[in-house]
Amino acid sequence: MSVPTDSTVTFGGRFARELPEMAVSWGADKAPEPRLLALNEQLAAELGFDPEFLRSPDGLALLIGTSVPEGATPVAQAYSGHQFGSFNPRLGDGRALLLGEVTDVEGRLRDIHLKGSGRTPFARGGDGLAAVGPMLREYIVSEAMQALAIPTTRSLAVVATGREVRRETMLPGAVLTRVAGSHLRVGSFQYAAATGNLDLLKRLADHAISRHYPAAASAERPYLALFESVIAAQASLVAQWMLVGFIHGVMNTDNMTISGETIDYGPCAFMDVFDYSTVYSSIDHGGRYAYANQPLVAEWNLARLAEALLQLIDDDQEQGVKLAVGALEAFRPQYSSAWLAGMKAKLGLPDGVADEVASPLANDVLALLQENHVDYTAFFRGLGSAVRGDARPARDRVLDVAAFDAWAERWLALGPDADAMDRVNPVYIPRNHLVEEALEAATAGNPDPMTRLVDVVTRPFDERPGLERYAAGAPDDFGAYTTYCGT
């Protein structure tokens, strides 16, 4: 069954058409009683959808894939992946469908993707479904990341299906309608390379270049230029994660995009108390994806992308390896440069402050936070007050006051700009205890805490009266926090 979109939106199926070997035509499961839980009206308008149509029965059917718009070609995408370092040659969309692509009002091609839409041929042992809580978590966190100006997939809607999902207990089911520049992953290239079909690998690379890095097409070595572009995008992205204390939690190669967008918010969380070794994911027993390891894991994942691209980079394997290694060597300096530029902004340092001065200043304050178990977000936001003459919002959080004073003297001597700091240091992030509170309420049928939290975290730099609890750390009785994938 197809449904009119009642909007200016025209669907296409470019991925399915250009890469049929990586696309399995499939349909979404029926939903007994679809009910809208969250709708991103601003994003809907950006895509050309009429929000009122999306609220209608036909609109809900589109959002969960049970009615297919004209031109859409729903497919489950194939990809491989290294999961916690172990290679799985056949992962793919086990509980998701790429509904199709649309061109937004700015002329950008965007994927419309359904998560929790039912079992596909890639489901393995899973049921293909998703629960309300994890889908709303992705909605909250992805929209917070967007507000923090961090590249991310977006959340258009969450629709309850009216079907229960069996996890540890029976939970209400839901579908997340996700929007992305594309769903091309490092694992997509691993899959194409593993088939041994060089033509498929080349078409995939050409597809990625056309969608994300068109300048690479005119480079002397287009596929090396593609690799270099992905390196630069990921170096910038992971630096931005680190600057806001974001921990992805499951940085497998199938969860690293070619576009440089954050994707798959399963066991993610924002750090409260600063600690380089922070891990929240219940399945990350060895701390592989701990906060401090994220840049190293990103580099490792990019090396796997290099392996997949070698045949395209150069016909001679030895030369291809040499070129790929040379390109990958740029990751660490690019990451370090992006991270230090971000830290200089968080500290409000003038442009003229040399990196040789800023780098130890930044590392020293982070060591101070770690040693004194200080709330990362609240400290940096409070630091702006010190420039205005009141150091208490930051100073009172540090047990070793003498160490803070000594550091602050060095920092203040550089003439930091408090207003500039307030533009990059958020007041509000999706704090873990507030996210859990919102998800528990929504699962029980009360969407109000979630709606309120989304409103707060999508205006992260705008301090507002009456919202003090959203800026505060977790209460003592919240305890140690653990996140779950939700599959």
C-alpha positions as CSV (number, residue, x, y, z in Angstrom):
1,M,0.0,0.0,0.0
2,S,1.3,3.5,-0.9
3,V,0.3,6.7,0.8
4,P,0.4,10.3,-0.5
5,T,2.8,12.5,1.6
6,D,0.5,15.5,1.5
7,S,3.6,17.7,1.3
8,T,6.3,18.8,-1.0
9,V,8.3,15.6,-0.3
10,T,9.3,13.3,-3.1
11,F,10.9,10.0,-2.1
12,G,13.6,8.2,-4.0
13,G,15.6,5.0,-3.8
14,R,19.1,5.9,-4.9
15,F,20.9,3.5,-2.5
16,A,18.7,0.6,-3.5
17,R,19.1,1.4,-7.2
18,E,22.8,2.0,-7.3
19,L,23.8,-0.7,-4.8
20,P,21.3,-3.6,-5.1
21,E,23.8,-6.1,-3.8
22,M,23.7,-4.3,-0.5
23,A,19.9,-3.8,-0.3
24,V,17.3,-6.4,0.5
25,S,13.8,-5.3,-0.4
26,W,11.7,-5.6,2.7
27,G,8.6,-4.3,4.5
28,A,7.8,-3.1,8.0
29,D,5.7,-5.1,10.5
30,K,2.2,-4.0,11.0
31,A,1.5,-2.0,14.2
32,P,-1.7,-2.8,16.1
33,E,-2.3,0.7,17.5
34,P,0.2,3.3,16.3
35,R,0.4,6.4,18.6
36,L,2.7,9.4,18.2
37,L,5.0,9.9,21.2
38,A,7.3,12.5,19.8
39,L,7.4,14.6,16.6
40,N,10.2,16.9,15.6
41,E,8.2,19.6,13.9
42,Q,11.2,21.8,13.0
43,L,12.9,18.8,11.3
44,A,9.7,17.9,9.6
45,A,9.4,21.3,8.1
46,E,13.1,21.2,7.1
47,L,12.4,18.0,5.2
48,G,9.3,19.5,3.5
49,F,6.7,17.5,5.5
50,D,3.5,19.0,6.9
51,P,3.6,18.2,10.6
52,E,-0.2,18.0,10.7
53,F,-0.1,15.3,8.1
54,L,2.5,13.4,10.1
55,R,0.1,13.4,13.0
56,S,-2.7,11.9,11.0
57,P,-3.3,8.1,10.6
58,D,-1.7,8.2,7.1
59,G,1.3,10.2,8.5
60,L,1.8,7.7,11.3
61,A,1.7,4.9,8.8
62,L,4.5,6.6,6.8
63,L,6.6,7.1,10.0
64,I,6.5,3.4,10.8
65,G,6.7,2.2,7.3
66,T,3.4,0.3,7.1
67,S,2.4,2.6,4.2
68,V,5.1,3.2,1.6
69,P,5.2,6.7,-0.1
70,E,5.3,6.7,-3.9
71,G,9.0,6.5,-5.0
72,A,10.2,5.0,-1.7
73,T,12.0,1.6,-1.9
74,P,12.2,0.2,1.6
75,V,15.3,-2.0,2.0
76,A,17.4,-3.5,4.8
77,Q,21.0,-2.5,4.2
78,A,23.9,-5.0,4.3
79,Y,27.1,-4.2,6.1
80,S,29.8,-5.9,8.1
81,G,31.5,-4.8,11.3
82,H,34.1,-5.2,13.9
83,Q,32.2,-5.5,17.2
84,F,34.5,-5.1,20.2
85,G,37.4,-6.0,17.9
86,S,35.9,-9.2,16.4
87,F,34.9,-9.2,12.7
88,N,31.4,-10.2,11.7
89,P,31.1,-10.3,7.9
90,R,27.3,-10.2,7.9
91,L,25.6,-7.7,10.2
92,G,23.2,-5.5,8.3
93,D,19.9,-3.8,9.4
94,G,18.4,-6.5,11.6
95,R,15.6,-4.4,12.9
96,A,15.6,-1.4,10.6
97,L,14.7,-0.3,7.1
98,L,15.9,2.5,4.8
99,L,12.6,3.8,3.6
100,G,14.2,6.0,1.0
101,E,15.8,9.3,0.4
102,V,14.3,12.8,0.2
103,T,15.7,16.2,-0.7
104,D,15.3,18.7,2.0
105,V,14.4,22.4,1.6
106,E,18.1,23.3,1.3
107,G,18.6,20.7,-1.5
108,R,20.5,18.1,0.6
109,L,19.7,14.4,0.1
110,R,18.6,12.8,3.4
111,D,17.9,9.2,4.4
112,I,14.6,8.4,6.0
113,H,15.3,5.3,8.2
114,L,13.0,3.3,10.4
115,K,14.4,1.6,13.6
116,G,12.4,-1.1,15.3
117,S,10.3,-1.8,12.2
118,G,10.5,-5.6,12.5
119,R,12.7,-8.6,11.6
120,T,14.7,-8.6,8.4
121,P,16.9,-11.3,6.9
122,F,19.8,-9.7,8.9
123,A,18.0,-10.1,12.2
124,R,20.0,-13.2,13.3
125,G,18.5,-14.1,16.8
126,G,16.8,-10.7,17.4
127,D,13.1,-10.0,17.3
128,G,13.5,-7.0,15.0
129,L,11.6,-4.7,17.4
130,A,12.5,-1.8,19.7
131,A,11.1,-0.6,23.0
132,V,9.8,2.9,23.8
133,G,12.6,3.7,26.2
134,P,15.7,3.2,23.9
135,M,13.9,4.9,21.0
136,L,13.1,8.0,23.1
137,R,16.7,8.0,24.4
138,E,18.0,8.3,20.9
139,Y,15.4,11.1,20.2
140,I,16.5,13.0,23.3
141,V,20.3,12.6,22.9
142,S,20.5,13.1,19.1
143,E,18.5,16.3,19.3
144,A,20.7,17.5,22.2
145,M,23.8,16.8,20.1
146,Q,22.2,18.8,17.2
147,A,21.7,21.7,19.6
148,L,25.3,21.4,20.7
149,A,26.3,21.7,17.0
150,I,27.8,18.2,16.9
151,P,27.2,16.3,13.6
152,T,24.5,13.7,14.2
153,T,21.8,11.7,12.7
154,R,18.4,13.3,13.6
155,S,15.2,12.0,15.1
156,L,12.0,12.9,13.2
157,A,9.5,10.9,15.3
158,V,8.9,8.1,17.8
159,V,5.7,6.2,17.3
160,A,4.4,3.6,19.8
161,T,3.3,0.5,17.9
162,G,0.8,-0.9,20.4
163,R,2.8,-4.1,20.5
164,E,4.7,-5.4,23.5
165,V,8.4,-6.2,23.2
166,R,10.0,-8.9,25.4
167,R,13.2,-7.8,27.1
168,E,13.9,-8.5,30.8
169,T,10.2,-7.7,31.1
170,M,7.5,-6.9,28.7
171,L,7.8,-3.4,27.4
172,P,5.8,-1.2,25.0
173,G,7.2,-1.2,21.5
174,A,8.1,1.8,19.3
175,V,9.6,2.8,16.0
176,L,12.1,5.6,15.6
177,T,12.0,7.5,12.4
178,R,15.7,8.6,11.9
179,V,17.1,11.1,9.4
180,A,20.7,11.1,8.2
181,G,23.0,12.4,5.5
182,S,23.3,8.7,4.7
183,H,23.7,5.4,6.6
184,L,27.0,4.5,4.9
185,R,29.3,3.1,7.5
186,V,32.8,1.8,7.7
187,G,31.1,-1.6,7.9
188,S,29.5,-0.9,4.5
189,F,32.9,-0.8,2.9
190,Q,34.0,-3.8,4.8
191,Y,31.0,-5.7,3.5
192,A,31.7,-4.7,-0.1
193,A,35.4,-5.5,0.1
194,A,34.6,-8.9,1.7
195,T,32.5,-9.9,-1.3
196,G,35.5,-9.7,-3.5
197,N,33.4,-7.7,-6.0
198,L,35.7,-4.8,-7.0
199,D,32.9,-3.3,-9.1
200,L,30.6,-3.2,-6.1
201,L,33.3,-1.6,-3.9
202,K,34.0,1.0,-6.6
203,R,30.2,1.8,-6.9
204,L,29.9,2.1,-3.2
205,A,32.9,4.5,-3.0
206,D,31.5,6.6,-5.9
207,H,28.2,6.7,-4.2
208,A,29.9,8.0,-1.0
209,I,31.9,10.6,-2.9
210,S,28.8,11.9,-4.7
211,R,26.8,12.1,-1.5
212,H,29.3,13.5,0.9
213,Y,32.7,14.5,-0.6
214,P,32.1,15.6,-4.2
215,A,35.4,17.4,-4.4
216,A,37.2,14.0,-4.1
217,A,35.9,13.1,-7.6
218,S,38.3,15.5,-9.2
219,A,41.3,14.6,-7.1
220,E,44.3,12.8,-8.6
221,R,43.4,9.8,-6.5
222,P,39.7,10.0,-5.8
223,Y,39.5,7.1,-3.4
224,L,42.5,8.2,-1.4
225,A,40.8,11.6,-1.2
226,L,37.6,9.9,0.0
227,F,39.6,8.2,2.8
228,E,41.3,11.5,3.7
229,S,37.9,13.2,3.9
230,V,36.5,10.6,6.2
231,I,39.6,10.8,8.4
232,A,39.1,14.6,8.7
233,A,35.4,14.3,9.5
234,Q,35.9,11.7,12.2
235,A,38.8,13.5,13.8
236,S,36.6,16.6,14.1
237,L,33.6,14.6,15.3
238,V,35.4,12.6,18.1
239,A,37.1,15.8,19.3
240,Q,33.6,17.4,19.7
241,W,32.4,14.3,21.6
242,M,35.3,14.6,24.0
243,L,34.8,18.4,24.5
244,V,31.2,17.9,25.8
245,G,31.9,14.7,27.7
246,F,29.9,12.4,25.4
247,I,30.6,8.7,25.5
248,H,29.2,6.7,22.6
249,G,29.6,3.3,24.2
250,V,29.6,1.0,21.2
251,M,32.1,2.3,18.6
252,N,32.0,-0.7,16.4
253,T,33.0,-0.2,12.8
254,D,29.3,-0.6,11.8
255,N,28.6,2.4,14.0
256,M,31.0,4.8,12.4
257,T,29.6,6.8,9.5
258,I,31.3,7.8,6.3
259,S,29.6,11.2,6.6
260,G,31.0,12.0,10.0
261,E,27.6,12.0,11.7
262,T,27.1,10.5,15.2
263,I,25.0,7.4,14.8
264,D,23.4,4.6,16.9
265,Y,22.8,6.0,20.4
266,G,22.3,2.7,22.1
267,P,24.4,2.7,25.4
268,C,25.6,6.3,25.1
269,A,25.7,8.8,27.9
270,F,27.1,12.1,28.9
271,M,29.8,12.1,31.6
272,D,28.9,13.7,35.0
273,V,32.0,13.6,37.1
274,F,35.1,13.9,35.0
275,D,37.0,10.7,34.7
276,Y,39.1,9.6,31.7
277,S,38.2,5.9,32.4
278,T,34.4,6.4,32.4
279,V,32.4,3.5,30.9
280,Y,28.6,3.3,31.1
281,S,27.8,0.4,28.7
282,S,26.8,-2.8,30.3
283,I,28.5,-4.9,27.6
284,D,31.9,-3.0,27.6
285,H,33.4,-5.1,30.3
286,G,37.0,-4.3,29.4
287,G,36.5,-0.6,28.9
288,R,37.4,-0.7,25.2
289,Y,35.1,2.2,24.4
290,A,35.9,4.2,27.6
291,Y,35.9,8.0,27.3
292,A,39.6,8.4,26.9
293,N,39.9,5.6,24.4
294,Q,37.4,7.1,21.9
295,P,40.1,8.8,19.7
296,L,42.2,5.7,19.6
297,V,39.2,3.5,18.7
298,A,38.3,6.0,15.9
299,E,41.8,5.7,14.5
300,W,41.6,1.9,14.7
301,N,38.2,1.9,12.9
302,L,39.7,4.1,10.2
303,A,42.5,1.6,9.7
304,R,39.8,-1.0,8.9
305,L,38.3,1.4,6.4
306,A,41.8,1.7,4.8
307,E,42.0,-2.0,4.5
308,A,38.6,-2.1,2.7
309,L,39.7,0.6,0.3
310,L,43.2,-0.6,-0.5
311,Q,42.3,-2.1,-3.9
312,L,40.8,1.3,-5.0
313,I,43.6,3.4,-3.6
314,D,46.2,1.8,-5.9
315,D,46.5,-1.2,-8.1
316,D,49.8,-2.1,-6.4
317,Q,49.0,-3.3,-2.9
318,E,52.3,-2.1,-1.4
319,Q,51.8,1.4,-2.8
320,G,48.2,1.4,-1.6
321,V,49.3,0.5,1.9
322,K,51.9,3.2,1.8
323,L,49.4,5.8,0.7
324,A,46.8,4.7,3.2
325,V,49.2,4.7,6.1
326,G,50.4,8.1,5.2
327,A,46.8,9.4,5.1
328,L,46.0,7.8,8.4
329,E,49.0,9.4,10.1
330,A,47.1,12.7,9.7
331,F,44.3,11.6,12.1
332,R,46.2,12.2,15.4
333,P,47.3,15.8,14.5
334,Q,43.9,16.6,13.1
335,Y,42.2,15.3,16.2
336,S,44.6,17.1,18.5
337,S,44.2,20.4,16.7
338,A,40.4,20.2,16.8
339,W,40.4,19.2,20.4
340,L,42.8,22.0,21.5
341,A,40.9,24.6,19.5
342,G,37.7,23.4,21.3
343,M,39.4,23.6,24.7
344,K,40.7,27.1,24.0
345,A,37.1,28.1,23.2
346,K,35.8,26.4,26.4
347,L,38.5,28.4,28.4
348,G,37.6,31.6,26.5
349,L,41.2,32.1,25.5
350,P,42.0,34.9,23.0
351,D,43.1,33.9,19.5
352,G,46.7,35.0,20.2
353,V,47.3,32.5,22.9
354,A,49.9,30.0,21.6
355,D,49.1,26.3,21.6
356,E,52.2,25.7,23.7
357,V,50.6,27.8,26.5
358,A,47.0,26.5,26.0
359,S,47.7,22.8,25.9
360,P,49.3,22.4,29.4
361,L,46.7,24.8,30.8
362,A,43.9,22.6,29.4
363,N,45.5,19.3,30.5
364,D,46.2,20.7,34.0
365,V,42.6,21.7,34.6
366,L,41.4,18.3,33.4
367,A,43.8,16.6,35.8
368,L,42.4,18.9,38.5
369,L,38.9,17.8,37.7
370,Q,39.8,14.1,37.7
371,E,41.7,14.3,41.0
372,N,38.8,16.2,42.7
373,H,35.9,14.3,41.1
374,V,34.4,17.4,39.7
375,D,31.2,17.6,37.5
376,Y,32.6,18.3,34.0
377,T,29.7,20.3,32.5
378,A,28.9,22.4,35.6
379,F,32.6,23.3,36.2
380,F,33.2,24.7,32.7
381,R,29.9,26.6,32.7
382,G,30.7,28.0,36.2
383,L,34.1,29.0,35.1
384,G,32.8,31.9,33.2
385,S,31.7,33.5,36.5
386,A,35.3,33.6,37.6
387,V,36.1,36.0,34.7
388,R,33.3,38.2,35.9
389,G,34.7,38.3,39.4
390,D,32.9,35.4,41.2
391,A,35.0,32.2,41.1
392,R,32.6,30.3,43.5
393,P,30.6,28.4,40.9
394,A,33.7,26.7,39.7
395,R,36.0,27.0,42.8
396,D,33.5,25.5,45.2
397,R,33.4,22.3,43.2
398,V,37.1,21.6,43.8
399,L,38.3,20.1,47.1
400,D,41.9,21.2,46.5
401,V,41.2,24.9,46.5
402,A,44.9,25.9,46.5
403,A,45.4,23.9,43.3
404,F,42.4,25.6,41.7
405,D,43.6,29.0,42.7
406,A,47.1,28.4,41.3
407,W,45.6,27.2,38.0
408,A,43.1,30.0,37.8
409,E,45.8,32.6,38.3
410,R,47.6,31.3,35.2
411,W,44.3,31.2,33.2
412,L,43.0,34.6,34.2
413,A,46.3,36.2,33.3
414,L,45.6,35.3,29.6
415,G,42.4,37.5,29.6
416,P,39.6,34.9,28.9
417,D,36.3,36.1,27.5
418,A,33.3,35.0,29.7
419,D,30.7,35.7,27.0
420,A,32.5,33.6,24.5
421,M,32.8,30.8,27.1
422,D,29.0,30.9,27.7
423,R,28.5,30.3,23.9
424,V,30.3,27.0,23.9
425,N,29.9,25.6,27.5
426,P,26.4,24.3,27.9
427,V,24.3,24.8,31.0
428,Y,22.1,21.7,30.1
429,I,23.0,18.3,28.8
430,P,20.9,15.1,28.9
431,R,22.0,14.2,32.4
432,N,21.7,10.5,33.0
433,H,19.3,10.7,35.9
434,L,17.0,13.0,34.1
435,V,17.0,10.9,30.9
436,E,16.1,7.8,33.0
437,E,13.4,9.8,34.8
438,A,11.9,10.8,31.5
439,L,12.1,7.4,29.9
440,E,10.5,5.7,32.9
441,A,7.6,8.2,32.8
442,A,7.1,7.8,29.1
443,T,7.2,4.0,29.3
444,A,4.5,4.3,31.9
445,G,2.4,6.5,29.7
446,N,3.4,10.0,30.8
447,P,5.3,11.9,28.1
448,D,5.5,15.2,30.0
449,P,9.0,14.8,31.6
450,M,10.4,13.7,28.2
451,T,8.9,16.7,26.4
452,R,10.2,19.1,29.0
453,L,13.7,17.5,28.9
454,V,13.8,17.8,25.1
455,D,12.9,21.5,25.4
456,V,15.6,22.1,27.9
457,V,18.5,20.2,26.2
458,T,17.7,21.7,22.7
459,R,18.5,25.1,24.1
460,P,21.7,24.1,26.0
461,F,23.4,27.5,26.3
462,D,20.4,29.5,27.3
463,E,20.3,29.6,31.2
464,R,16.7,29.9,32.3
465,P,15.2,30.5,35.7
466,G,13.4,27.6,37.3
467,L,15.5,25.0,35.5
468,E,18.1,24.5,38.1
469,R,17.5,20.8,38.6
470,Y,18.3,20.3,34.9
471,A,21.8,21.8,35.4
472,A,22.5,19.8,38.6
473,G,24.3,16.5,38.9
474,A,22.7,13.3,39.9
475,P,21.5,13.0,43.5
476,D,23.6,10.7,45.7
477,D,21.0,8.0,45.7
478,F,21.0,7.7,41.9
479,G,24.1,5.4,42.3
480,A,26.4,4.1,39.6
481,Y,24.9,4.4,36.1
482,T,24.8,1.6,33.5
483,T,23.4,1.9,30.0
484,Y,22.1,-0.9,27.7
485,C,21.8,-1.3,24.0
486,G,18.1,-2.0,24.1
487,T,18.2,-4.9,21.7
